């Protein structure tokens, strides 16, 4: 048996099948990588787009205009993307250790949170209805309102099993003048089952003093990059 197997593996047909299999595996890996890279690039672009729209609305409101956010993502056949996307902004400027609170806001014809998600205000948790891989990012911006001491501010996102999914840490320097600090963290997280949950907890190290979280520029967003809903609309 062993001899016949060796002979077959050394035959032209055996070597040909082996090369075909190797080629197939290599092409499959490359194809998966390209698909994932394209999806990730789309998620980054989408997140940047809504962030720009939020900043634009903030500027318009500062000038006295009360127009709502434009809704280009609800046009040209892109309405489905909104159900895959969620963006929530921070609601408390004080830096402290504990559960962080967030809020959605009006966007286009609906809210800044799509139908794949619900936000539980009582528990400050974002419920995620579908399984899949999600691009998750958080932007944290800080301002010094007086005498600010050095320290670290860390936000950790835990799932429904109280396991860590994502952590973003910001080191803040000691200073006596208003020099804004900001940091953006991101990663791709995968939920193998439906009906998941994310809860954000903050932790401070050091005194920090008069450092405050800038609410208009601090929040987190999610976008489905690989899952049932994304497949339905591709």
Secondary structure, DSSP 8 states (H G I E B T S, - for coil): -HHHHHHHHHSHHHHHHHHHHHHHHHHHHHHHHHHHHHHHHHHHHHHHHHHHHHHHHHHHHHTT-------GGGSTT-HHHHHHEEEEEE---B--SEE--EE--EETTEESB-TTEEEETTTTEEEE-S-EEEEEEEEEEEEEEEEE--EEEEEEEE-TTS-EEEEEEEEE--BSS---EEEEEEEEEEESSSSEEEEEEEEEEE--EEEEE-GGG-EEEEEEEEEHHHHHT-
